Amino acid sequence: MVIQILGTGCPKCKALEANAFKAVEEGNIAATIEKVTDLDEIMNMGVMMTPALAIDGDVKSMGKVLNKNQVLALIKESL
């Protein structure tokens, strides 16, 4: 599983990334977390508001900082 954090590196993007790491760790999920900072790539994924979270290339959330439990719920839906 590949979890992507889409954003330019703003504090909200960093918070979402930290929450994703916590969710993966606490849920004992085998996943890789990637940061996507290239605006062209972000827009090609259909994201117009950051931060955004994608799982295996499928955008699950955009424009908000999900907490650890919300990220974990999206991960479990995608398993």
N, C-alpha and C positions, 0 to 999 in steps of 0.2 A: 504494500500500500504506500502511495506517495501522497503526502499532504503538502499543499502549496499555500504559502502565505503571500498574497499579492498586495504590494504596496511599495511606496518609495522609501520607506525607512522612518516614517514619522513615529511619534510616541505611541499612537494607537496601533500602528502596524507591529511595533515591538511588543506591545501588550498582548496582542492576539497571538503572536509567535510564542511568547512565554506561556500563555494558556494552552496552546497546542502541545508544547513540550510536556507540560504537567499532565494533560489528559492522556497522552501516549504513555507516559511513565506510570501514572496511577492505574490506568486501564490495562497495563501490561500488553500493549498493542505492538505488533511488529510493523513499524512504519518508518519511512524516511520523511523528514521535514525539510522542505526547500523554500527559500525566499525567491520570489520573482519580483524584480525591481524594474525591469525593462518596460517602459510605458507602452510600446508597440505590442509586446507580448501580452500585457495585461488587457489592453483594448481588444486584441484578437480573441481573447477568451470571453469577450462580452461584458467585461467589468467596467462600469463607469464611475463607481464609488469605491474607494479603498478605506479601510483594509478589507480584503476579501479572503475567503478560505475556499480552496478547492481540494477535492479528494479524488485521486486518480484522474485528474483533468476535468472533473465535473464541478462547476462552481456551486457551492452549497450556501454561501452567505456573502453579502457585500454591504459595505457602508456601516458596519457596526463591529464593536469589539465583543466577541463571544466570550463568556466565562468558560472555565475548565469543564464544567458539567455539560454545557451546551455543545462544546467541541466534541466531547466524549460521546454524546448522544448521536451526533452526526456521523462519527466514525463507526459506531455500532450499527447504524442504519445502512452503512455502506459495506459492511462485511458480508 
